[in-house]
Amino acid sequence: MLKSLAITLCGAGALLGGSPLALGASPKVDIAIIGTGHVGGTLGSRLGKAGYRIIYGSLNPDDPAVRALVARSGKGASAVAPAIAASRAEVIMLAVPWASAETAVKSLGDLHGKILLDPTNPLGHDEKTNLAVEFSLPMAGAELIQSWAPGSRVVKVFDTTSWLVLANPRIAPGPITIPIASDDPGAKQLAMELARELGFDPFDAGNLHNAKLIEGMALLYIRGKHFNGKYAYEYYLRPRRLRSGSPGEAPE
Protein backbone atom coordinates (compact mmCIF):
# COMPACT_ATOMS: atom_id res chain seq x y z
CA MET A 1 0.00 0.00 0.00
CA LEU A 2 2.68 2.52 1.04
CA LYS A 3 6.28 2.71 0.09
CA SER A 4 8.53 2.71 3.13
CA LEU A 5 11.19 5.12 4.26
CA ALA A 6 14.58 3.82 5.41
CA ILE A 7 14.79 5.18 8.94
CA THR A 8 17.57 5.05 11.50
CA LEU A 9 15.40 4.27 14.49
CA CYS A 10 12.44 2.35 13.15
CA GLY A 11 10.77 1.14 9.97
CA ALA A 12 8.80 3.63 7.94
CA GLY A 13 5.69 1.52 8.21
CA ALA A 14 5.49 2.46 11.87
CA LEU A 15 5.97 6.14 11.03
CA LEU A 16 3.32 6.15 8.34
CA GLY A 17 0.79 4.23 10.38
CA GLY A 18 1.40 0.81 8.86
CA SER A 19 3.24 -2.25 10.13
CA PRO A 20 6.96 -1.94 11.00
CA LEU A 21 9.42 -2.82 8.27
CA ALA A 22 13.05 -3.85 8.30
CA LEU A 23 15.55 -1.00 8.07
CA GLY A 24 16.31 -0.03 4.49
CA ALA A 25 13.99 -2.70 3.12
CA SER A 26 12.17 -0.54 0.56
CA PRO A 27 12.44 2.73 -1.41
CA LYS A 28 11.74 6.09 0.20
CA VAL A 29 8.27 7.60 0.38
CA ASP A 30 6.73 9.91 -2.18
CA ILE A 31 6.41 13.50 -0.96
CA ALA A 32 3.84 15.95 -2.32
CA ILE A 33 5.01 19.55 -2.05
CA ILE A 34 2.23 22.09 -2.35
CA GLY A 35 3.89 25.20 -3.73
CA THR A 36 6.87 25.79 -6.01
CA GLY A 37 8.37 28.95 -4.49
CA HIS A 38 11.69 29.33 -2.71
CA VAL A 39 10.94 27.00 0.22
CA GLY A 40 9.00 24.34 -1.67
CA GLY A 41 11.33 24.34 -4.63
CA THR A 42 14.46 24.23 -2.47
CA LEU A 43 13.29 21.40 -0.24
CA GLY A 44 11.75 19.54 -3.16
CA SER A 45 14.91 19.61 -5.25
CA ARG A 46 17.12 18.57 -2.33
CA LEU A 47 14.82 15.76 -1.19
CA GLY A 48 14.41 14.61 -4.78
CA LYS A 49 18.16 14.36 -5.20
CA ALA A 50 18.27 12.41 -1.92
CA GLY A 51 16.05 9.73 -3.44
CA TYR A 52 12.49 10.80 -2.58
CA ARG A 53 9.99 10.96 -5.43
CA ILE A 54 8.68 14.53 -5.44
CA ILE A 55 5.21 15.47 -6.66
CA TYR A 56 4.74 19.22 -6.83
CA GLY A 57 1.27 20.62 -6.40
CA SER A 58 1.06 23.70 -8.61
CA LEU A 59 -1.73 25.86 -9.96
CA ASN A 60 0.32 26.10 -13.16
CA PRO A 61 2.08 22.74 -13.54
CA ASP A 62 2.95 23.37 -17.21
CA ASP A 63 4.68 26.67 -16.51
CA PRO A 64 8.28 26.61 -17.85
CA ALA A 65 9.67 27.55 -14.42
CA VAL A 66 7.80 24.67 -12.80
CA ARG A 67 8.98 22.26 -15.48
CA ALA A 68 12.56 23.41 -14.86
CA LEU A 69 12.09 22.79 -11.13
CA VAL A 70 10.77 19.30 -11.83
CA ALA A 71 13.80 18.60 -14.01
CA ARG A 72 16.18 19.30 -11.14
CA SER A 73 14.17 17.46 -8.49
CA GLY A 74 15.39 13.92 -8.98
CA LYS A 75 14.16 10.79 -10.67
CA GLY A 76 10.42 10.52 -11.20
CA ALA A 77 9.59 14.07 -10.11
CA SER A 78 6.40 15.58 -11.50
CA ALA A 79 4.03 18.54 -11.18
CA VAL A 80 0.25 18.29 -11.15
CA ALA A 81 -2.68 20.17 -9.63
CA PRO A 82 -2.41 20.45 -5.81
CA ALA A 83 -5.30 18.10 -4.98
CA ILE A 84 -3.92 15.45 -7.33
CA ALA A 85 -0.46 15.78 -5.79
CA ALA A 86 -1.90 15.34 -2.29
CA SER A 87 -3.85 12.27 -3.36
CA ARG A 88 -0.68 10.58 -4.65
CA ALA A 89 1.43 10.84 -1.48
CA GLU A 90 1.16 9.99 2.20
CA VAL A 91 3.57 12.79 3.12
CA ILE A 92 2.59 16.34 2.11
CA MET A 93 4.48 19.60 2.61
CA LEU A 94 2.53 22.86 2.67
CA ALA A 95 4.95 25.40 1.18
CA VAL A 96 2.69 28.35 0.37
CA PRO A 97 2.48 31.91 1.72
CA TRP A 98 0.45 32.17 4.91
CA ALA A 99 -2.22 34.25 3.17
CA SER A 100 -2.91 31.27 0.90
CA ALA A 101 -2.59 28.54 3.52
CA GLU A 102 -6.23 28.03 4.49
CA THR A 103 -7.48 27.96 0.90
CA ALA A 104 -4.65 25.64 -0.13
CA VAL A 105 -5.22 23.15 2.69
CA LYS A 106 -8.97 23.02 2.20
CA SER A 107 -8.54 22.45 -1.53
CA LEU A 108 -6.50 19.27 -1.04
CA GLY A 109 -9.37 16.98 -0.14
CA ASP A 110 -9.38 14.41 2.65
CA LEU A 111 -5.97 14.34 4.37
CA HIS A 112 -6.98 11.94 7.13
CA GLY A 113 -3.97 9.89 8.25
CA LYS A 114 -1.52 11.77 6.04
CA ILE A 115 1.57 13.50 7.38
CA LEU A 116 1.34 17.24 6.75
CA LEU A 117 4.68 19.07 7.07
CA ASP A 118 4.25 22.76 7.85
CA PRO A 119 7.12 25.18 7.13
CA THR A 120 4.78 28.21 6.98
CA ASN A 121 4.78 31.15 9.37
CA PRO A 122 1.74 33.35 10.12
CA LEU A 123 3.65 36.55 9.41
CA GLY A 124 2.96 39.70 7.47
CA HIS A 125 4.99 42.78 6.54
CA ASP A 126 4.67 46.26 7.99
CA GLU A 127 5.29 48.72 5.15
CA LYS A 128 5.96 51.62 7.55
CA THR A 129 8.70 49.89 9.56
CA ASN A 130 9.78 47.41 6.86
CA LEU A 131 9.59 44.69 9.53
CA ALA A 132 7.97 41.27 9.66
CA VAL A 133 4.95 41.26 11.96
CA GLU A 134 3.09 38.38 13.55
CA PHE A 135 -0.62 38.04 12.89
CA SER A 136 -2.78 38.04 16.00
CA LEU A 137 -4.03 34.46 16.09
CA PRO A 138 -5.77 32.53 18.89
CA MET A 139 -3.34 29.63 18.45
CA ALA A 140 -0.27 28.56 16.51
CA GLY A 141 -0.51 28.70 12.75
CA ALA A 142 0.25 24.98 12.73
CA GLU A 143 -2.72 24.36 15.03
CA LEU A 144 -4.96 26.27 12.64
CA ILE A 145 -3.67 24.10 9.80
CA GLN A 146 -4.55 21.05 11.91
CA SER A 147 -8.09 22.40 12.31
CA TRP A 148 -8.36 22.90 8.53
CA ALA A 149 -7.22 19.33 7.89
CA PRO A 150 -8.85 17.22 10.61
CA GLY A 151 -7.33 13.77 10.99
CA SER A 152 -4.04 14.76 9.36
CA ARG A 153 -0.75 14.48 11.23
CA VAL A 154 0.64 18.02 11.24
CA VAL A 155 4.33 18.67 11.95
CA LYS A 156 5.88 22.11 12.36
CA VAL A 157 9.29 22.00 10.66
CA PHE A 158 11.75 23.94 8.45
CA ASP A 159 10.39 27.42 9.31
CA THR A 160 13.18 28.96 11.43
CA THR A 161 15.84 29.55 8.81
CA SER A 162 16.19 31.06 5.35
CA TRP A 163 15.49 29.14 2.15
CA LEU A 164 19.10 29.93 1.24
CA VAL A 165 20.24 27.92 4.27
CA LEU A 166 17.75 25.17 3.47
CA ALA A 167 19.44 25.01 0.06
CA ASN A 168 22.94 24.80 1.54
CA PRO A 169 23.42 24.53 5.33
CA ARG A 170 27.18 24.89 4.86
CA ILE A 171 26.85 28.63 4.25
CA ALA A 172 26.49 28.91 8.04
CA PRO A 173 29.70 28.25 10.02
CA GLY A 174 28.44 25.41 12.20
CA PRO A 175 25.42 23.22 12.99
CA ILE A 176 21.89 24.56 12.53
CA THR A 177 18.99 23.46 14.71
CA ILE A 178 15.56 22.80 13.21
CA PRO A 179 12.89 22.78 15.97
CA ILE A 180 10.11 20.27 15.26
CA ALA A 181 6.71 20.01 16.97
CA SER A 182 3.85 17.56 16.48
CA ASP A 183 1.23 15.63 18.40
CA ASP A 184 2.06 12.52 16.35
CA PRO A 185 5.31 10.73 17.35
CA GLY A 186 5.67 8.87 14.06
CA ALA A 187 5.15 11.95 11.94
CA LYS A 188 7.61 13.88 14.09
CA GLN A 189 10.20 11.12 13.75
CA LEU A 190 9.90 11.21 9.96
CA ALA A 191 10.38 14.99 9.97
CA MET A 192 13.43 14.65 12.21
CA GLU A 193 14.97 12.12 9.84
CA LEU A 194 14.34 14.41 6.86
CA ALA A 195 16.05 17.26 8.70
CA ARG A 196 19.06 15.08 9.49
CA GLU A 197 19.25 13.86 5.92
CA LEU A 198 19.40 17.45 4.69
CA GLY A 199 22.27 18.27 7.06
CA PHE A 200 20.44 19.87 10.00
CA ASP A 201 20.29 19.15 13.73
CA PRO A 202 16.64 18.37 14.61
CA PHE A 203 15.30 19.40 18.02
CA ASP A 204 12.20 17.74 19.48
CA ALA A 205 10.14 20.75 20.58
CA GLY A 206 7.25 18.69 21.95
CA ASN A 207 3.62 18.80 20.93
CA LEU A 208 1.97 20.94 18.27
CA HIS A 209 0.91 23.59 20.79
CA ASN A 210 4.61 24.53 21.03
CA ALA A 211 4.57 25.48 17.35
CA LYS A 212 3.51 28.92 18.62
CA LEU A 213 6.95 29.23 20.24
CA ILE A 214 8.69 28.01 17.08
CA GLU A 215 6.82 30.56 14.99
CA GLY A 216 8.05 33.21 17.45
CA MET A 217 11.59 31.99 16.81
CA ALA A 218 10.99 32.51 13.11
CA LEU A 219 9.84 36.09 13.71
CA LEU A 220 12.97 36.80 15.78
CA TYR A 221 15.13 35.23 13.07
CA ILE A 222 13.63 37.43 10.36
CA ARG A 223 13.75 40.61 12.43
CA GLY A 224 17.29 39.81 13.56
CA LYS A 225 18.51 40.10 9.98
CA HIS A 226 17.04 43.60 9.87
CA PHE A 227 18.68 44.78 13.10
CA ASN A 228 22.05 43.11 12.64
CA GLY A 229 23.03 44.57 9.29
CA LYS A 230 25.13 42.21 7.22
CA TYR A 231 24.78 39.16 9.48
CA ALA A 232 22.07 36.55 9.92
CA TYR A 233 22.12 34.46 13.10
CA GLU A 234 21.21 30.79 12.85
CA TYR A 235 19.77 28.77 15.72
CA TYR A 236 21.93 26.07 17.28
CA LEU A 237 20.65 24.52 20.52
CA ARG A 238 23.35 22.65 22.42
CA PRO A 239 22.44 19.92 24.92
CA ARG A 240 23.39 20.30 28.59
CA ARG A 241 22.67 17.72 31.25
CA LEU A 242 20.34 19.00 33.97
CA ARG A 243 21.82 19.26 37.47
CA SER A 244 19.44 17.28 39.63
CA GLY A 245 18.46 18.96 42.89
CA SER A 246 19.60 22.42 41.78
CA PRO A 247 17.08 25.30 41.93
CA GLY A 248 15.60 26.06 38.53
CA GLU A 249 16.84 22.83 36.98
CA ALA A 250 13.78 20.64 37.44
CA PRO A 251 11.98 19.97 34.12
CA GLU A 252 8.54 21.60 34.01
C-alpha positions as CSV (number, residue, x, y, z in Angstrom):
1,M,0.0,0.0,0.0
2,L,2.7,2.5,1.0
3,K,6.3,2.7,0.1
4,S,8.5,2.7,3.1
5,L,11.2,5.1,4.3
6,A,14.6,3.8,5.4
7,I,14.8,5.2,8.9
8,T,17.6,5.1,11.5
9,L,15.4,4.3,14.5
10,C,12.4,2.3,13.1
11,G,10.8,1.1,10.0
12,A,8.8,3.6,7.9
13,G,5.7,1.5,8.2
14,A,5.5,2.5,11.9
15,L,6.0,6.1,11.0
16,L,3.3,6.1,8.3
17,G,0.8,4.2,10.4
18,G,1.4,0.8,8.9
19,S,3.2,-2.3,10.1
20,P,7.0,-1.9,11.0
21,L,9.4,-2.8,8.3
22,A,13.0,-3.9,8.3
23,L,15.5,-1.0,8.1
24,G,16.3,0.0,4.5
25,A,14.0,-2.7,3.1
26,S,12.2,-0.5,0.6
27,P,12.4,2.7,-1.4
28,K,11.7,6.1,0.2
29,V,8.3,7.6,0.4
30,D,6.7,9.9,-2.2
31,I,6.4,13.5,-1.0
32,A,3.8,16.0,-2.3
33,I,5.0,19.5,-2.1
34,I,2.2,22.1,-2.4
35,G,3.9,25.2,-3.7
36,T,6.9,25.8,-6.0
37,G,8.4,28.9,-4.5
38,H,11.7,29.3,-2.7
39,V,10.9,27.0,0.2
40,G,9.0,24.3,-1.7
41,G,11.3,24.3,-4.6
42,T,14.5,24.2,-2.5
43,L,13.3,21.4,-0.2
44,G,11.7,19.5,-3.2
45,S,14.9,19.6,-5.3
46,R,17.1,18.6,-2.3
47,L,14.8,15.8,-1.2
48,G,14.4,14.6,-4.8
49,K,18.2,14.4,-5.2
50,A,18.3,12.4,-1.9
51,G,16.0,9.7,-3.4
52,Y,12.5,10.8,-2.6
53,R,10.0,11.0,-5.4
54,I,8.7,14.5,-5.4
55,I,5.2,15.5,-6.7
56,Y,4.7,19.2,-6.8
57,G,1.3,20.6,-6.4
58,S,1.1,23.7,-8.6
59,L,-1.7,25.9,-10.0
60,N,0.3,26.1,-13.2
61,P,2.1,22.7,-13.5
62,D,2.9,23.4,-17.2
63,D,4.7,26.7,-16.5
64,P,8.3,26.6,-17.9
65,A,9.7,27.5,-14.4
66,V,7.8,24.7,-12.8
67,R,9.0,22.3,-15.5
68,A,12.6,23.4,-14.9
69,L,12.1,22.8,-11.1
70,V,10.8,19.3,-11.8
71,A,13.8,18.6,-14.0
72,R,16.2,19.3,-11.1
73,S,14.2,17.5,-8.5
74,G,15.4,13.9,-9.0
75,K,14.2,10.8,-10.7
76,G,10.4,10.5,-11.2
77,A,9.6,14.1,-10.1
78,S,6.4,15.6,-11.5
79,A,4.0,18.5,-11.2
80,V,0.2,18.3,-11.2
81,A,-2.7,20.2,-9.6
82,P,-2.4,20.5,-5.8
83,A,-5.3,18.1,-5.0
84,I,-3.9,15.5,-7.3
85,A,-0.5,15.8,-5.8
86,A,-1.9,15.3,-2.3
87,S,-3.9,12.3,-3.4
88,R,-0.7,10.6,-4.6
89,A,1.4,10.8,-1.5
90,E,1.2,10.0,2.2
91,V,3.6,12.8,3.1
92,I,2.6,16.3,2.1
93,M,4.5,19.6,2.6
94,L,2.5,22.9,2.7
95,A,5.0,25.4,1.2
96,V,2.7,28.3,0.4
97,P,2.5,31.9,1.7
98,W,0.5,32.2,4.9
99,A,-2.2,34.3,3.2
100,S,-2.9,31.3,0.9
101,A,-2.6,28.5,3.5
102,E,-6.2,28.0,4.5
103,T,-7.5,28.0,0.9
104,A,-4.7,25.6,-0.1
105,V,-5.2,23.2,2.7
106,K,-9.0,23.0,2.2
107,S,-8.5,22.5,-1.5
108,L,-6.5,19.3,-1.0
109,G,-9.4,17.0,-0.1
110,D,-9.4,14.4,2.6
111,L,-6.0,14.3,4.4
112,H,-7.0,11.9,7.1
113,G,-4.0,9.9,8.3
114,K,-1.5,11.8,6.0
115,I,1.6,13.5,7.4
116,L,1.3,17.2,6.7
117,L,4.7,19.1,7.1
118,D,4.3,22.8,7.9
119,P,7.1,25.2,7.1
120,T,4.8,28.2,7.0
121,N,4.8,31.1,9.4
122,P,1.7,33.3,10.1
123,L,3.7,36.5,9.4
124,G,3.0,39.7,7.5
125,H,5.0,42.8,6.5
126,D,4.7,46.3,8.0
127,E,5.3,48.7,5.2
128,K,6.0,51.6,7.6
129,T,8.7,49.9,9.6
130,N,9.8,47.4,6.9
131,L,9.6,44.7,9.5
132,A,8.0,41.3,9.7
133,V,4.9,41.3,12.0
134,E,3.1,38.4,13.5
135,F,-0.6,38.0,12.9
136,S,-2.8,38.0,16.0
137,L,-4.0,34.5,16.1
138,P,-5.8,32.5,18.9
139,M,-3.3,29.6,18.4
140,A,-0.3,28.6,16.5
141,G,-0.5,28.7,12.8
142,A,0.3,25.0,12.7
143,E,-2.7,24.4,15.0
144,L,-5.0,26.3,12.6
145,I,-3.7,24.1,9.8
146,Q,-4.5,21.1,11.9
147,S,-8.1,22.4,12.3
148,W,-8.4,22.9,8.5
149,A,-7.2,19.3,7.9
150,P,-8.8,17.2,10.6
151,G,-7.3,13.8,11.0
152,S,-4.0,14.8,9.4
153,R,-0.7,14.5,11.2
154,V,0.6,18.0,11.2
155,V,4.3,18.7,12.0
156,K,5.9,22.1,12.4
157,V,9.3,22.0,10.7
158,F,11.8,23.9,8.5
159,D,10.4,27.4,9.3
160,T,13.2,29.0,11.4
161,T,15.8,29.6,8.8
162,S,16.2,31.1,5.3
163,W,15.5,29.1,2.1
164,L,19.1,29.9,1.2
165,V,20.2,27.9,4.3
166,L,17.8,25.2,3.5
167,A,19.4,25.0,0.1
168,N,22.9,24.8,1.5
169,P,23.4,24.5,5.3
170,R,27.2,24.9,4.9
171,I,26.8,28.6,4.3
172,A,26.5,28.9,8.0
173,P,29.7,28.2,10.0
174,G,28.4,25.4,12.2
175,P,25.4,23.2,13.0
176,I,21.9,24.6,12.5
177,T,19.0,23.5,14.7
178,I,15.6,22.8,13.2
179,P,12.9,22.8,16.0
180,I,10.1,20.3,15.3
181,A,6.7,20.0,17.0
182,S,3.8,17.6,16.5
183,D,1.2,15.6,18.4
184,D,2.1,12.5,16.4
185,P,5.3,10.7,17.4
186,G,5.7,8.9,14.1
187,A,5.1,11.9,11.9
188,K,7.6,13.9,14.1
189,Q,10.2,11.1,13.7
190,L,9.9,11.2,10.0
191,A,10.4,15.0,10.0
192,M,13.4,14.7,12.2
193,E,15.0,12.1,9.8
194,L,14.3,14.4,6.9
195,A,16.0,17.3,8.7
196,R,19.1,15.1,9.5
197,E,19.2,13.9,5.9
198,L,19.4,17.5,4.7
199,G,22.3,18.3,7.1
200,F,20.4,19.9,10.0
201,D,20.3,19.2,13.7
202,P,16.6,18.4,14.6
203,F,15.3,19.4,18.0
204,D,12.2,17.7,19.5
205,A,10.1,20.7,20.6
206,G,7.2,18.7,21.9
207,N,3.6,18.8,20.9
208,L,2.0,20.9,18.3
209,H,0.9,23.6,20.8
210,N,4.6,24.5,21.0
211,A,4.6,25.5,17.3
212,K,3.5,28.9,18.6
213,L,7.0,29.2,20.2
214,I,8.7,28.0,17.1
215,E,6.8,30.6,15.0
216,G,8.0,33.2,17.5
217,M,11.6,32.0,16.8
218,A,11.0,32.5,13.1
219,L,9.8,36.1,13.7
220,L,13.0,36.8,15.8
221,Y,15.1,35.2,13.1
222,I,13.6,37.4,10.4
223,R,13.8,40.6,12.4
224,G,17.3,39.8,13.6
225,K,18.5,40.1,10.0
226,H,17.0,43.6,9.9
227,F,18.7,44.8,13.1
228,N,22.1,43.1,12.6
229,G,23.0,44.6,9.3
230,K,25.1,42.2,7.2
231,Y,24.8,39.2,9.5
232,A,22.1,36.6,9.9
233,Y,22.1,34.5,13.1
234,E,21.2,30.8,12.8
235,Y,19.8,28.8,15.7
236,Y,21.9,26.1,17.3
237,L,20.7,24.5,20.5
238,R,23.4,22.7,22.4
239,P,22.4,19.9,24.9
240,R,23.4,20.3,28.6
241,R,22.7,17.7,31.3
242,L,20.3,19.0,34.0
243,R,21.8,19.3,37.5
244,S,19.4,17.3,39.6
245,G,18.5,19.0,42.9
246,S,19.6,22.4,41.8
247,P,17.1,25.3,41.9
248,G,15.6,26.1,38.5
249,E,16.8,22.8,37.0
250,A,13.8,20.6,37.4
251,P,12.0,20.0,34.1
252,E,8.5,21.6,34.0
